[in-house]
Amino acid sequence: MPIKPHRKRISLATRAVRAASALYGDERSIAPPIFLSTTFERDPEGEYSGGFIYSREDNPNRRQLEHALTDLEDGADAAAFASGSAAAMTLFQALRPGDHVVVAEDSYYSIRVMLDEVFVPWGLSVTYADCADLNAVEAALAPETRLVFIETPSNPLLRITDITGVAALAHAAGAIVACDNTLPTPVLQQPLAHGADLVVHATTKYLAGNHDVMGGALVTARADDFWKRVRAQQKLCGAIPSPFASWLTLRGITSLVQRVRWQNESALALAEFLATHPAVREVLHPGLPTHPGHALAAQQSSGSGGLFSFRVNGDADDTLRVAARLRLFRRATSFGGPDSLVEHRASVEGTASKTPGDLLRLAAGLEDAGDLIADLQQALDAG
Ligand SMILES: *Cc1c(COP(=O)(O)O)cnc(C)c1O
């Protein structure tokens, strides 16, 4: 599929700010109001001329967030959810029992558990494939395949999947492609422009950007029949964000471009430092020329974001000790906020984890990169 020309006239940073300026209400406030009302009044004639009926179906704050998400990903429409997991759930629910999905084998851990524990019993059949290898994707496709679910770069192994290549194979087989774009965000990668049909987000991470609100999103390239099913699931099953969560996420979006660029640069500087340290076995960052996906990543994105991983020269206990010695990186799961975080993924993922025990995942926050490097240096030197 050819790459779509950039048809927007104004840049992403400008669109991100404008998306959050008040759309509803005539009080002319600069920051949008929060519409807590669950219900909206009918006209005497029976119409809903305000455009809203009941907040499970639609709400001004959610609609404004969905509008912003559509704009940022250059899609046809977007649906916002209570979490990234709820967005993925709704995507799978819009399929039908008997459908087959191909899922990247190193895609986000709890989405794989959701498939195994909820959607396989519900009737989906799932094949996990190494989506970084197009031959493996092709081999996994079956006549019943409706969806290929990829994540690039993947979390926490930072493997790179060829979006255009997967889309060509999937489309030839009659399937659609959903790409989890949580890590790079639309600032660094726009999967719809590379042939993906849907984008999945955990807005909990970079889009909201402050470690204080959960959320998820699906953005579609086309408002087609499948999308109508997604919308119906959202309305009927109600996995929606609250007005306040929508408002907080939208507020985060206003500074998305600046935060992601900063965190992307910091993470690369940290990765370059770690690659030179003798206590480090390997750095998993697509920005490094040694990374197997480096060239492909440079072709389809302008960075991987603030998240990457590295492997310590030692066993799981040595690795946990490195994490314990860090002072600026706080030991917590998640990423995308102002605080830099470190996580031993193998401990947090369950028995189905594919993450090595010597791996630490780092999320660069908004601190100074020099300070973060000094912190890593003292933690590794002390080993
Ligand atoms: C966090 C995350 C999710 C799940 O999102 P939640 O908001 O935690 O439910 C999905 N995909 C990726 C890549 C994530 O990082």
The ligand as an SDF file (V2000), in Angstrom:
LIG
                    3D

 15 15  0  0  0  0  0  0  0  0999 V2000
    0.2000   -0.5580   28.9220 C   0  0  0  0  0  0  0  0  0  0  0  0
    0.0420   -1.1750   27.5890 C   0  0  0  0  0  0  0  0  0  0  0  0
   -1.1590   -1.7770   27.2020 C   0  0  0  0  0  0  0  0  0  0  0  0
   -2.3350   -1.9350   28.1560 C   0  0  0  0  0  0  0  0  0  0  0  0
   -2.8470   -0.7090   28.5420 O   0  0  0  0  0  0  0  0  0  0  0  0
   -3.5880   -0.4840   29.9730 P   0  0  0  0  0  0  0  0  0  0  0  0
   -4.0290    0.9270   29.9170 O   0  0  0  0  0  0  0  0  0  0  0  0
   -2.5780   -0.8100   31.0310 O   0  0  0  0  0  0  0  0  0  0  0  0
   -4.7290   -1.4520   30.0260 O   0  0  0  0  0  0  0  0  0  0  0  0
   -1.2490   -2.2670   25.9050 C   0  0  0  0  0  0  0  0  0  0  0  0
   -0.2090   -2.2000   25.0460 N   0  0  0  0  0  0  0  0  0  0  0  0
    0.9680   -1.6660   25.4050 C   0  0  0  0  0  0  0  0  0  0  0  0
    2.0800   -1.6160   24.4120 C   0  0  0  0  0  0  0  0  0  0  0  0
    1.1420   -1.1260   26.6730 C   0  0  0  0  0  0  0  0  0  0  0  0
    2.3170   -0.6000   27.0140 O   0  0  0  0  0  0  0  0  0  0  0  0
  1  2  1  0
  2  3  1  0
  2 14  2  0
  3  4  1  0
  3 10  2  0
  4  5  1  0
  5  6  1  0
  6  7  2  0
  6  8  1  0
  6  9  1  0
 10 11  1  0
 11 12  2  0
 12 13  1  0
 12 14  1  0
 14 15  1  0
M  END
$$$$
